Amino acid sequence: MSTNTKTQLSLTVIMLWSFLICIPMQPSKFYKDDHQFSSLKEIVPSRFDDWEEIDLSNTGGIVDPTSSSLVNQIYNQTLSRTYINKVTQQTIMLSIAYGEDQSDSRELHIPDACYPAQGFLLSEKNDVVLDTARGQIKARKLLATQSSRVEPLIYWITMSDNQVRKGYDSKLTQLKLGLRGFIPDGFVVRVSTINESVKDAYQLEEQFINSLLLSLKPDALVRLTGLNPDVSGGK
């Protein structure tokens, strides 16, 4: 039996055991009630470093393929912005979605599902660890294509101030929070650009992410990344 198989079996046993002992202890308090934040528009700066938000709504510019009424129904808050680098004139799309209830019936919808639903083909799915000036982030890189559009993207998930990956990781975090009586909340943070040079696109996106995280205030950094500002040398 492989190490990965043993690990999955062990986690399954832990999850089942936790579920059985927690049946009488269903979580009843929303995590967000003790960890409230202002709107996404307020905690995410529209201008930082060499980047500033631009309005492409009336210019026929970059279109966010995941913007839809369905997304707005799923999440309590969403933020979709396009930034331009004042020096290089390169553009980046930033999308953040927040859901206050991440119980089993209302789990986060990730790009792996959203993009194919909009007709995109996904390839080169890679789980990575991003090294930033504020600390490491467990993320995923995807390559989305549709006709001539090539869109490399990077995204990550937080659940109640914890970095998680979809699957066992998020389920275990959900169980741990449930033992404390909390219904978890969650964020999906996505950065993407349209660029046929995939390597260059990922490099630009990582530079953007680093600049963005350096611009966040401590509370916003914790909520959006799960990083500890004191440990990672934040503001």
N, C-alpha and C positions, 0 to 999 in steps of 0.2 A: 504494500500500500504506500502510495507516494506521500510526501510530507504535506502537500497541499490538501490531499484527500483527508488525511488525519486531522489537519487543522479545521477543515470544514465540518467534519463529524463532531469534533470537540465543541465547536461553536454551536452546532445544532443542538447538542445535548444541553449546553448551558442555556440556550434560548428557551428550550422546552421546559427545563427545570424552573427557570425564572418565570415563565408564563404561568406554570402551575401554582407557584407560591404567591404570585401576584394577583390571581383572580379576585381575591377579596379586597385588593388594594388598588383598584382602578384609579389612575391619576385623574385629578379633577381641577387642577390649577394650571392655567396657561403660563408658560415660561415668560411670555411677553409682558404679563402683568407686573412682574418684578424687574423686568429688563426693558422698559419702554425706550423707544428712540423717536426722534422727530422724523419727518418725512425723508424719503430717500433723496429728494431734490435738495434738502438742506444739509444732509451729512456727506453727500458726494459733491465736491467742488466742481463748478463748471469751467474753472480755469486753474491750471497748475503747471509749473515748470514751463515747457514750451508748448503746452497743449491748451486749446480752448474750444469750447463747444460751438458748433455751427448749426444753423437751422437749414435743413435741406428739404423741408416739407413742400416748398413751392418751386424747387429747382430741378425736380426729376432726378435727385441724387440717389445715394445708396439707400436701399430698402431693407428693412429688418424683416427677414422671413418668418420670424416667430411672433410678430405683432398681430394679434387677432383678438376678437371679442372673447374667444374661449380662454385665452391666457388671462385676460382681465377678470374672468369669472373664477378662475382657479386661485389667483393670488389676491392678497389684500392690497399690495402695492407693487407697482412696476416702474422701472426707470429705463428709458431707451434714449441714448444720446450718441451723436457722432461728433468726434473731436478731430481737429486738424492741427498738425504741427506747424507752428508759425515759421519755423526755419526751413523744414524740408517740404512742407505742403502735403505730407502724407496724411491719410485719414484712417481713423480707427472707430469701430462701433463698440459701445459699451452697453450691455444690457444687464439689469439686476432685477430679480423677481423675489418678492417676499411673501411667505405664507405663514400666518400666525398659528395654524393648526396642522401639525405634521403627524397626525395619527395615521393608522394604516389606511384609512379610507380617503385621505387627502394628501398623499405623498407628493413631493416635489416632482414636477415634470422637467426632465433634463433635455438638453439638446439632442441626445441620442434618439429621443422619441419625437421631439418637436420638428426637427429638420426633415426627416423622412415624411412626416405628415404633410409637409409643404412641398413634397416632390423632389427633395434633395437626395442624392446618393452619398452615403457616408463611407469613408475608408480611412485607413491609417489611424485606428483608434489606439492611443497610447496613454497609459497612466504614467504621470511624471511627478517629480517633486521640483517645484520652482524655488530657486534660491533668490531671495530678495533682500533688500537692505533692512526689512522689518522682520525677517525670518523665513522659514520654509513653508510652502503651501502645497498640499496634496491636490493635484489638478489632473485634468485629462485634456489631451490634444486630439482634435478631430479634423478631418479634411472633408468639407462639404462641397459637392459639385452639382450644378444644374445647368445643362447646356454649356454655354461658354463661361459661366460664372464659376470661379474657383475661390472658395472661402475657407482658408485655414482658421481654426478657432481654438481658444483655450478657455476652459471653464472650471470652476470648483464649487463645492457645496459646503455650507455650514449648517449645523443643526444645533440651535441653542448654544452658540459660541464655541462649538466644537467642529473642527474640520472632519469631514466624513467622505467616504466613497460610497456610492450606491451599492446596496447589498448587505452582507453581514455586518460591515462596519457601521452603517447607518442604523441597522436593526439593534445592534448591541448598544449604541448610544441612546436609542429610543428606550430600550429596556432600563438602562442605568438612570435616565431621567425619570422614567415611570416609577422606579423604586423610591425616588425622592418626591413623588407626587405630582410631577410636572408633565403637561402636554407640551411637547417641543414645538418650537417654531423653526423656520429655515429660510436660507437664502440660496439662490443660484446666481453666481456672478459669471458673466460671459464676455470675453473680449474677442473681436474678430476683425478681419479686414479682407478686402477682395484683392487678391494678388496671385498670379500664376506661379510666382517664385515662392514656393512653400517655405523654404528655409529662411528667406528674407522676411516673410510674413511673420513667422514665429519669433524671429529675433526682434522685430519691431514691436510685436505684441508684448513680449517680455519686458522690453524697455518701457513701454507704456504702463504696464502693471506696476513696475518698480516705482515709477514716478507718481502714479496714483496712490500707492500705499504710503509713500513718504508724505503725501499731502493730507492724509486722513488724520483726524484728531483721535486720541486714544480710544474713546468709547466707540467711535465708528470703526476703527481698526479691529477691535475685538468682535463686534457684531458681524462684520463682513468677512473676516478671515479666520477668526478664532485665535489669532496671534496675541501674545502678551506684550503690550507696549514696553513694559519695564525690562523684559528679557531681551526683546529684539531691538532695543535702542531707539524706540520711537520718540515722538515729541513729548 
